[in-house]
Amino acid sequence: MRITELRRRLTAHFGPDWAPSYSKDFVIAELGGQSVDQALEMGFDPAEIWRAVVKNNPDISNELK
């Protein structure tokens, strides 16, 4: 998965206003206590980040999973 696809999915689920805030501010345990943005900066694979987001947001639609 490319970073652009990760961002697209985040925006599709959280909306254009909330997705950037979620990426910057929400800390995910599966990412070592890092936010999405921090995990990307550290070199985490975008697919791994997305799996962690899905695990923490079970209401994400099947189309985005």
N, C-alpha and C positions, 0 to 999 in steps of 0.2 A: 504494500500500500504506500502511496506517495503522501507527503504532507498535505498536498492540496486536497486529496480525497478525505483525509482525516478531518480537515477543516470543513469540507463540504458536508460531511456527515454530522459534525458537531452543530453546524448552522442549521441543517435540516431538522435536527431534533430539538435543539434549544432555542432556535430563532436567532436572527441577526443581531439582536440587542444583547441577549444573554450569553451566547456562545463565547465571545471574547472574554467576558468576565469569568465564566466557568473555566476556561482554559488557563487563565492567569491566576485565579484565586482559590479554586477548589483543589485541595490536597487529596491524593489518592494513595492509600496504603500499598496497593499492589505495585505502585511506581516508586516505592521506597520513600513514601511521604512527600513526593514531589507533585507539582501541578503538571498539567499537560504541557504548558509552555516550558517549564523547567526540564521535564523529561525529554522534550525535543532537543533542547539546548545540550543536554547531557549525552545525546546520541541514541536514545531509545528508539526502537523500531516503531513507526507509526501504527502498524498493525497490533503490536503489543499494547500500545497506549489505548487504542480503540477497544481492545478486549477488556482492559481494565475499566474503561468508561462504561461499557455495556454491563459489566459485572456489578457496577455501582448504581446503575440506572436500569432496572429491569423493565421499565415501561418503554424502552426504545423499541420502535417497530421492527418487525422481522425483515422488512425491506432494507433497513439500515444495518442490520446485524450482519 
